[in-house]
Amino acid sequence: MRAIVRAITLSLLLVLVLPAPGASGEGGGRDRGAIEASRKRAGVLQAKVQALVRRVRPAVVSIFASGPSEIGPGFRQGAGSGVLISADGFVLTNDHVAGWAKDVSVTLAGRRVLPARIIGRDPGGDLLLLKVEAGGPLPFASFGDSGALRPGAWVFAMGNPRGVSPDGRAIVTWGTVTAVNRLGGNPRGRRQFYGDAIQTDAEINPGNSGGPLFDLNGKLVGINGRIATTTQLKGNLGAVNTRVGYSIPTSQIRRFLPRLMVGGLVRHGYLGVRTTALQNGDLAVSFVIPGSAAERAGIAHGDIMLAIDGEKITGRVRLTNLISSRPEGQRVAVRVRRGDAERIFVVTLGARPEDEE
C-alpha cells in the first residue's frame, strides 16, 4: 500500500501545480494531456482506496450495552464501535462504551448480532476486551506499527457514529495524523487517562468510540476514544466537534493486551517522582515519593531524567506518557544523569493512584 501513499502525494501536487482546464498558450495542449493523466491516476487511486476499505470493513463492529445506572436508580443504555482482533472473536473497544454494562451485544457487518462477554478492563486507559462466539472464524484486523506514525500521515477512522448505519456496516472518515505522543489528560468526572495518544483530524463522532484507526496499509494503529469539542450557542447546537480526535496507539495496546486476555482489571504504571524543569531544558527529580517504585530502584533527588527504555524524555508530559502507557508491574530501564555520570536503574512500575492527575 505504499503506492497509495505515493499516489495521494502525487495527486495533491498535481492539483496544486497544474493549470485549470481550458488554459491557453503554447503549452495548453500539453497541460490538458497532463491534467487528463492526473485524472486517470486519481481514478486508479480511488479504486485502490475503496478496495482497501472493503477489505478491512468486515472487522469493524457495532456495540450495544445496557445495565443499571451508575449514578442512581434506573437503567442505562449505550452504543459504540469496536474491532475484531482475532479469528476466534476477541473484540477491542473503549471501556466507557461497555465496561460498566451487564449485557453487551456485538453487531457484525451484515446485521448478525452476537452476545459478548467482558474479558478484561482497563478503566484508566479506556480499553475494554470483549469475546464473542460465532461458531467459526471471523474477519479481523491486523496490528500495525503506531510508533512509525508521524504528523501528516494519512489515516482513516471507521465505526458506527450516532448509530446511522442500520446494517452494522462501518462508516469511513479520512484525515491525517496531526500530532503524536499527545497527553489527552483526565476529563472532568472520569478516571481515564489518555497518555501518548495519536491526535487526528479524521472525524470521530459520538458512536465512533472504540472503533479502529487504520493506516494506509489497512493495519490497526489505534482505538478511537475521545474528541475535543467547543460550545456553539448559535443555533442551539451545543457541543460541536472540533475535528481534534484522540486515539489510543497500538504500541500501548500491545503492552496491555496480554493482561486483558487473562481477565479482570489492569492498572497503569507509576514511577513515583515529582520533577522540575530547569532553565537549560533538563528535567530534574525534585521529590521521590516514599515507598514508590522509584525509591525502591534507587532514583534520588537531583537526578536528571534522560530516557525510559531508550526513549528520550523531552519534558514532564513525555515522562508522564512513557510511564502511563505501560502497565503496573512492567520493568523499565530508566536512564538518569547523576553528577557527571549517567546511570541506568531497572524499575518495576507501581500502580498509578486513581486520583493522580
Secondary structure, 3 states (H helix, E strand, C coil): CHHHHHHHHHHHHHHHHCCCCCCCCCCHHHHHHHHHHHHHHHHHHHHHHHHHHHHHHHHEEEEEEEEECCCCCCEEEEEEEEEECCCCCEEEECHHHHCCCCEEEEECCCCCEEEEEEEEEECCCCEEEEEECCCCCCCCCCECCHHHCCCCCEEEEEECHHHCCCCCCCEEEEEEEEEEEECCECCCCCCCCECCEEEECCCCCCCCCCCEEEECCCCEEEEEEEEEEEEECHHHCEEEEEEEEEEEEHHHHHHHHHHHHHCEECCEEECCEEEEECCCCCEEEEEECCCCHHHHHCCCCCCEEEEECCEECCCHHHHHHHHHCCECCCEEEEEEEECCEEEEEEEECEECCCCCC
